[in-house]
């Protein structure tokens, strides 16, 4: 029986020993010293780099989220609502209409996550004829229609002097308000009419209309004026609210 001598690694005496590294030597080296051991400074540096990377990544994510939320709030391109852009567009067109003296914008009203109502007050020269006033109101309604969209509804109140008329993208509803304001202004004792909508929100719904009749009348005279005004108003806008007010001056 042959016994391997110490240090021969199992090779038989007199047999040539292979000088090629075996699989373990090739993978890990002939000794443990071939595996690199990181120093404390190296480990600290690597940890610092990882921490910095996490902070930078978190910062980028935060910026992206803020940008997305801001885009939804303020509007991006032609997808999300852009209330101020709609106001600017309406004001630009309305300001060029013959007879318009000035346009004043109100603050946009957010009605849901991605929709707004915007409203302007348009001062019109009080010296215009009825036909010219009609043309102005029609032009303002067209401008509101063009500026509305992408979650934004555009409204306006046309100040025609003794008459104030709500203007929307619905030309038919706008025309009815103007005609009714003229009709009520013809009632004896009436000095002015505002025909638009309530304080809750602009609307073309019949029951959402609010008509304010200005008059010096009191007592029975006021009652008679309001009864006639209510009858005529409800014939056009069923369920509308009628109010009376003393003239401002």
SULKA-V778566 format. One record per residue. N is the residue number from 1. PHI is phi in degrees with one decimal (* if undefined). Layout:
# SULKA-V778566
n = [N | N]
phi = [PHI | PHI]
This chain:
# SULKA-V778566
n = [1 | 2 | 3 | 4 | 5 | 6 | 7 | 8 | 9 | 10 | 11 | 12 | 13 | 14 | 15 | 16 | 17 | 18 | 19 | 20 | 21 | 22 | 23 | 24 | 25 | 26 | 27 | 28 | 29 | 30 | 31 | 32 | 33 | 34 | 35 | 36 | 37 | 38 | 39 | 40 | 41 | 42 | 43 | 44 | 45 | 46 | 47 | 48 | 49 | 50 | 51 | 52 | 53 | 54 | 55 | 56 | 57 | 58 | 59 | 60 | 61 | 62 | 63 | 64 | 65 | 66 | 67 | 68 | 69 | 70 | 71 | 72 | 73 | 74 | 75 | 76 | 77 | 78 | 79 | 80 | 81 | 82 | 83 | 84 | 85 | 86 | 87 | 88 | 89 | 90 | 91 | 92 | 93 | 94 | 95 | 96 | 97 | 98 | 99 | 100 | 101 | 102 | 103 | 104 | 105 | 106 | 107 | 108 | 109 | 110 | 111 | 112 | 113 | 114 | 115 | 116 | 117 | 118 | 119 | 120 | 121 | 122 | 123 | 124 | 125 | 126 | 127 | 128 | 129 | 130 | 131 | 132 | 133 | 134 | 135 | 136 | 137 | 138 | 139 | 140 | 141 | 142 | 143 | 144 | 145 | 146 | 147 | 148 | 149 | 150 | 151 | 152 | 153 | 154 | 155 | 156 | 157 | 158 | 159 | 160 | 161 | 162 | 163 | 164 | 165 | 166 | 167 | 168 | 169 | 170 | 171 | 172 | 173 | 174 | 175 | 176 | 177 | 178 | 179 | 180 | 181 | 182 | 183 | 184 | 185 | 186 | 187 | 188 | 189 | 190 | 191 | 192 | 193 | 194 | 195 | 196 | 197 | 198 | 199 | 200 | 201 | 202 | 203 | 204 | 205 | 206 | 207 | 208 | 209 | 210 | 211 | 212 | 213 | 214 | 215 | 216 | 217 | 218 | 219 | 220 | 221 | 222 | 223 | 224 | 225 | 226 | 227 | 228 | 229 | 230 | 231 | 232 | 233 | 234 | 235 | 236 | 237 | 238 | 239 | 240 | 241 | 242 | 243 | 244 | 245 | 246 | 247 | 248 | 249]
phi = [* | -96.2 | -113.3 | -67.9 | -81.5 | -57.9 | 86.8 | -87.9 | 65.1 | 89.0 | -81.2 | -75.7 | -60.5 | 88.0 | -88.1 | -69.4 | -95.3 | -72.7 | -94.6 | -77.7 | -73.3 | -77.4 | -61.0 | -65.2 | -63.3 | -66.4 | -79.8 | -120.9 | 89.5 | -73.9 | -149.1 | -65.0 | -68.6 | -77.4 | -88.5 | -67.8 | -110.1 | -73.6 | -79.7 | -54.6 | -65.0 | -65.4 | -63.7 | -64.5 | -64.3 | -64.6 | -62.9 | -64.8 | -63.0 | -63.6 | -62.1 | -63.0 | -61.5 | -63.8 | -63.5 | -63.1 | -61.8 | -61.9 | -64.0 | -63.1 | -61.6 | -62.6 | -63.2 | -63.1 | -63.6 | -62.3 | -63.9 | -64.0 | -62.9 | -63.9 | -65.5 | -66.9 | -68.8 | -99.8 | 98.6 | -132.6 | 53.8 | -105.9 | -103.7 | -92.1 | -66.2 | -130.0 | -60.7 | -67.7 | -64.1 | -65.6 | -61.6 | -63.2 | -65.7 | -63.5 | -60.7 | -64.9 | -73.1 | -62.2 | -64.9 | -92.5 | -73.9 | -60.7 | 100.3 | -81.5 | -94.0 | -162.2 | -128.5 | -119.0 | -91.3 | -95.2 | -69.6 | -59.8 | -111.6 | -82.2 | -101.2 | -162.4 | -56.8 | -134.9 | -148.7 | -138.7 | -112.9 | -124.7 | -143.0 | -129.2 | -111.2 | -112.3 | -86.4 | -114.2 | -56.4 | -72.4 | -89.2 | -69.2 | -76.2 | -59.6 | -64.0 | -68.0 | -64.2 | -60.8 | -63.8 | -64.7 | -62.7 | -62.5 | -66.1 | -66.9 | -64.7 | -63.2 | -65.7 | -65.1 | -65.3 | -66.0 | -83.1 | -78.1 | 136.5 | 54.2 | 88.0 | -118.1 | -107.6 | -106.6 | -131.2 | -154.6 | -117.8 | -88.5 | -90.0 | -99.0 | 105.0 | -78.0 | -117.1 | -126.2 | -127.8 | -73.2 | -117.1 | -134.8 | -70.8 | -85.7 | -63.8 | -67.1 | -64.0 | -63.8 | -62.7 | -65.1 | -63.9 | -64.2 | -63.5 | -67.1 | -59.7 | -65.9 | -64.3 | -71.9 | -66.1 | -81.6 | -69.9 | -58.2 | 92.6 | -87.7 | -110.7 | -176.5 | -141.5 | -115.4 | -125.1 | -147.2 | -139.9 | -76.7 | -78.0 | -63.5 | -170.2 | -61.7 | -161.0 | -99.7 | -63.7 | -57.2 | -71.0 | -88.2 | -76.7 | -124.5 | -114.1 | -108.6 | -105.7 | -91.8 | -159.6 | -86.8 | -63.9 | -137.2 | 58.8 | -63.6 | -63.9 | -64.6 | -60.8 | -66.7 | -62.8 | -69.6 | -63.9 | -67.9 | -63.5 | -64.3 | -60.6 | -71.1 | -68.0 | -70.9 | -70.3 | -99.5 | -126.0 | -57.8 | 85.2 | -65.5 | -93.4 | -109.8 | -133.8 | -119.6 | -152.4 | -74.7 | -57.8 | -65.1 | -146.3]
